[in-house]
Amino acid sequence: MIVVAAAPAADTVVTGVLGFLVVAGMGLALFFLLRSMNKQLRKVAPGPKWRQGGRAGRPGAPGGQDPGPGQGASAKP
């Protein structure tokens, strides 16, 4: 005997083509928004020189430009 699936009841909510299209459209919009955001972030100027120089160029690091608290002219007696 072959059993054929019956149509869902009137009070049952079923996902359909419209729901799929809405979710797919949101995913597509998200893809293009993220691509645009990455393009804009690449245009932003790079960080300060001390970040690119490694440890020696960082303020507060040994050999850096900033003597830090308790050292140099900014120290209070």
Contacts in CASP RR format, 6 or more apart in sequence:
PFRMAT RR
TARGET T0000
AUTHOR 0000-0000-0000
METHOD contacts of the structure
MODEL  1
MIVVAAAPAADTVVTGVLGFLVVAGMGLALFFLLRSMNKQLRKVAPGPKW
RQGGRAGRPGAPGGQDPGPGQGASAKP
8 14 0 8 1.000
46 52 0 8 1.000
49 57 0 8 1.000
50 57 0 8 1.000
50 58 0 8 1.000
50 59 0 8 1.000
50 64 0 8 1.000
50 65 0 8 1.000
51 58 0 8 1.000
55 61 0 8 1.000
55 62 0 8 1.000
56 62 0 8 1.000
56 63 0 8 1.000
56 64 0 8 1.000
57 63 0 8 1.000
57 64 0 8 1.000
57 65 0 8 1.000
58 64 0 8 1.000
59 65 0 8 1.000
59 66 0 8 1.000
59 68 0 8 1.000
60 66 0 8 1.000
60 67 0 8 1.000
60 68 0 8 1.000
67 74 0 8 1.000
68 74 0 8 1.000
69 75 0 8 1.000
70 76 0 8 1.000
END
